[in-house]
């Protein structure tokens, strides 16, 4: 699983995703373990929250 997460993180970095957003996604993944393939979604969710696209409950604003 760690290798799979590493490959996904490397791909996200290559796409220009900020390392701090990937770290936040990994922290979310650690708190809510799922299949490694959902890491990209967790990172994107963190990006959207940072941009204020989601309300406090995680629902679209």
C-alpha positions as CSV (number, residue, x, y, z in Angstrom):
1,X,0.0,0.0,0.0
2,X,2.8,2.4,0.8
3,X,4.3,1.9,-2.7
4,X,0.9,2.6,-4.3
5,X,0.5,5.8,-2.2
6,X,4.1,6.9,-3.2
7,X,3.3,6.4,-6.9
8,X,0.2,8.5,-6.6
9,X,2.0,11.2,-4.6
10,X,4.7,11.3,-7.3
11,X,2.1,11.6,-10.0
12,X,0.4,14.5,-8.2
13,X,3.7,16.3,-7.7
14,X,4.4,15.9,-11.4
15,X,1.0,17.5,-12.1
16,X,2.0,20.5,-10.1
17,X,0.0,19.9,-7.0
18,X,1.5,21.7,-4.0
19,X,3.3,19.3,-1.6
20,X,1.4,20.8,1.4
21,X,-1.9,19.7,-0.3
22,X,-0.6,16.2,-0.8
23,X,0.5,16.1,2.8
24,X,-3.0,17.2,3.9
25,X,-4.5,14.4,1.7
26,X,-2.1,11.9,3.2
27,X,-3.1,13.0,6.7
28,X,-6.8,12.6,5.8
29,X,-6.0,9.2,4.3
30,X,-4.3,8.2,7.5
31,X,-7.3,9.3,9.6
32,X,-9.7,7.6,7.3
33,X,-7.9,4.6,5.6
34,X,-9.4,3.5,2.4
35,X,-8.1,2.1,-0.9
36,X,-5.0,4.1,-2.0
37,X,-6.7,5.1,-5.2
38,X,-8.9,7.6,-3.3
39,X,-5.8,9.6,-2.3
40,X,-6.3,11.8,-5.4
41,X,-9.8,12.6,-4.4
42,X,-8.7,13.4,-0.8
43,X,-6.1,15.8,-2.1
44,X,-8.6,17.5,-4.4
45,X,-11.1,17.8,-1.6
46,X,-8.4,19.5,0.5
47,X,-7.7,21.9,-2.4
48,X,-11.4,22.8,-2.7
49,X,-11.7,23.4,1.0
50,X,-8.6,25.6,1.0
51,X,-10.2,27.6,-1.9
52,X,-13.4,28.0,0.1
53,X,-15.5,25.9,-2.3
54,X,-16.9,23.8,0.5
55,X,-18.7,24.9,3.6
56,X,-17.8,23.8,7.1
57,X,-19.7,20.5,6.8
58,X,-17.9,19.6,3.6
59,X,-20.9,20.5,1.5
60,X,-20.6,22.7,-1.6
61,X,-21.1,26.3,-0.5
